[in-house]
Amino acid sequence: MKTMTFQASLAAAVMLAAAWLATPVSAQTQTPPSAATQQAAQPPVVSPAAAPSATAPAASTATAPAPAKPEAASGIAPAMKELSPWVMFMSADVIVKAVMIGLAFASLMTWTVFIAKSIELSVASTRLRSALKKIAETRSLAEAQMAVGAKEGILSSFLAAALREARMSAGLSSDAGIKERAASSFSEIVRAEARRIRIGMGVLATVGSTSPFVGLFGTVWGIMNSFIGISKSQTTNLAVVAPGIAEALLATAIGLVAAIPAVIIYNHFSRVTKGYLELVNRASGAAGRLLSRDLDRSHGSVHSRAAE
C-alpha cells in the first residue's frame, strides 16, 4: 500500500517537475508568425528599380493632370519672352521696322552733321581770326594780301575783290562809285559764305521737326496691329498685349532720340554760325578800309604831283 502511494506521489512529482520545466521552454520557443503571415500583414515593399513600372499605371490614373487650356499657354509664352530693344525690333511689323530704320538713319545723319560742322566752323573761325590779326597793322591792300598769303580763305576773297575793283576802276575820278561797287562785291561774298556755312542746317531742322511725328506714326500702326491680335486671340491678358504695345512705343522712343539732339544741335550751330558771320563782316570792313586808304593815298599822290 505504501509502495503504491509512494509511486503515485513520485509520479505526481515527476509530472509537476516536467510541467514546470516545460513552461519556460514553450514560452521561449513559441513559433513566430510565418513569413507568409508577415508578408500579408506588412505593406509590400517595392524596390526602386521596379517602382516606376509597378506604380506607373496607378499614379497615372490617380494624379494625371488636366490638359492645359490654350489661353493659359498663350498667356505664359509671352511672359517668358525677353523684351529687349533688339527682340522688339525683330518682332515688329514691317511698317514699324521701316519707321525705326528711317529714324535710326536720321539720327546717324544728325550726329554726322554735328561732327562735320563742328570741325568746319572751328577751323574757319580760327583761320579768319588769325588772318585778321595779320592785317591789323597793314597799310594797303597789296601789303595785306602779302601778309595773308595765297591761301584759300574768306579774307583773301575780300582783298582780291577790292584789288580787282581798284584795278578795273583805274582812271575814274569818283571814289564813291569805287567804294560802292566794292561794297556790292563784298555783300555777294558774305551771302555766298553764309550759304556755304549753313549747309547741313536744313537736315537738322528737318530731323528735329519731323522725327517725333514719324515715330508717332509707327506707334499708331503698331498699336493698331496689337488690337487686331487681341481680337484674334480673344484675350485681354496683359502678358499677351504688352509685347505688341512695347514694340509700338519703341518707334516713338527712337523718334524722340533722333529729334531731341537734332533740335539742340541746330540751336547750337545757329549761335556758332552767327558768331562766325560776324567775323566775316569784320573781314569785309577791314578790306573796305584798306581800299579806302589806297584810294585816298592815290589821290594824294596825284594832287602832290599836280602841285609840283
Sequence and secondary structure as in RCSB ss.txt:
>XXXX:A:sequence
MKTMTFQASLAAAVMLAAAWLATPVSAQTQTPPSAATQQAAQPPVVSPAAAPSATAPAASTATAPAPAKPEAASG
IAPAMKELSPWVMFMSADVIVKAVMIGLAFASLMTWTVFIAKSIELSVASTRLRSALKKIAETRSLAEAQMAVGA
KEGILSSFLAAALREARMSAGLSSDAGIKERAASSFSEIVRAEARRIRIGMGVLATVGSTSPFVGLFGTVWGIMN
SFIGISKSQTTNLAVVAPGIAEALLATAIGLVAAIPAVIIYNHFSRVTKGYLELVNRASGAAGRLLSRDLDRSHG
SVHSRAAE
>XXXX:A:secstr
 HHHHHHHHHHHHHHHHHHHHHHHHHHHT     HHHHHHHS     TTTHHHHHHHHHHHHH      HHHHHH
HHHHTS   HHHHHHHS HHHHHHHHHHHHHHHHHHHHHHHHHHHHHHHHHHHHHHHHHTTT  SHHHHHHHH S
   HHHHHHHHHHHHHHHTTT   HHHHHHHHHHHHHHHHHHHHHHHTTTHHHHHHHHHHHHHHHHHHHHHHHHH
HHHHHHHHT   HHHHHHHHHHHHHHHHHHHHHHHHHHHHHHHHHHHHHHHHHHHHHHHHHHHHHHHHHHHHHHH
HHHHHHH 
